[in-house]
Amino acid sequence: MDKYEPQFVKTLQGATLLLLDGFTFNKNGTMVSGRTRYVCSKTSKGCKARVFLDSNNKVINYFNDHNHGCIKYIITRNGYFVKVD
């Protein structure tokens, strides 16, 4: 799964998100195996996309089942992630 390079970004509100393939994901738990599950930030809108990372933050599985397009964003000079409408 080297095709996808996960990036962790901070929002102005202080939250950390996973940015992958133009979509943002929220951490949803860590398993005993060390894998971490992330769900799409638009889960409340019915999006079923999810990502599993190993303990080295490499993508193991990416279920790209988004029901929406990518978001537009910028990364500020201070390194913050900001959505652009």
Secondary structure, DSSP 8 states (H G I E B T S, - for coil): -TT---EEEEETTS-EEEEETTEEEEEEEE-TTS-EEEEETTGGGT---EEEE-TTS-EEEEE---SS----EEE-TTSEEEE--
